[in-house]
Amino acid sequence: MPKATWNGAVIAQSDETVMVEGNHYFPPDAVDERYLQASDRTSVCPWKGVASYSDVVVDGQVNSGAAWTYREPKAKAAHIRDHVAFWGGVQVG
């Protein structure tokens, strides 16, 4: 079962991730929201749309912008709406 961990905490875990461009996108109900803190950071993908980032916070340590989601994706990426993906040292596998 794919899971995302950082600093000893399991941030997300699910058998129903969606793989896009080599990243596991975890469904919203598989993510432990207490470890995520919204940030103002965004980026734009030409085919997915605008990504919103969150910091991953575990035991007072902050991994800035280590999680992202597409809240209003373009049509081709509708299947990952509100799913969460990770990078920046978050181990996913």
C-alpha positions, -999 to +999 in steps of 0.1 A: +000+000+000+015+033-010+022+057+019+038+091+023+061+096+054+082+124+067+100+129+100+087+096+113+050+103+106+027+087+081+011+116+063-010+096+038-017+060+030-040+044+004-044+016-021-063+040-043-036+065-053-036+078-089-002+079-107+004+110-128+039+119-141+055+095-116+038+109-086+013+092-063-018+114-058-035+103-026-073+106-023-084+133+002-097+108+028-063+091+029-044+122+040-039+130+077-047+167+074-033+175+109+002+174+092-006+198+065-006+236+068-018+256+038+006+280+022+002+308-004+025+290-029+010+280-062+024+268-096+008+263-130+009+232-151-002+237-187-025+206-187-034+202-150-040+238-140-031+256-108-015+236-080-019+248-044+009+239-019+009+230+018+037+227+042+042+194+059+046+199+097+056+171+120+068+176+156+073+213+150+095+208+120+083+223+087+089+209+052+079+240+032+057+233+002+061+196+003+025+187-006+004+199-034-031+195-048-052+207-077-085+221-063-099+231-097-079+211-123-084+214-160-106+188-176-078+164-185-068+162-148-102+160-133-094+126-119-069+141-094-092+169-081-084+174-044-059+145-044-026+152-026+010+145-039+043+150-021+079+158-028+108+176-010+120+147+011+086+132+018+092+095+012+064+079-010+063+042-017 
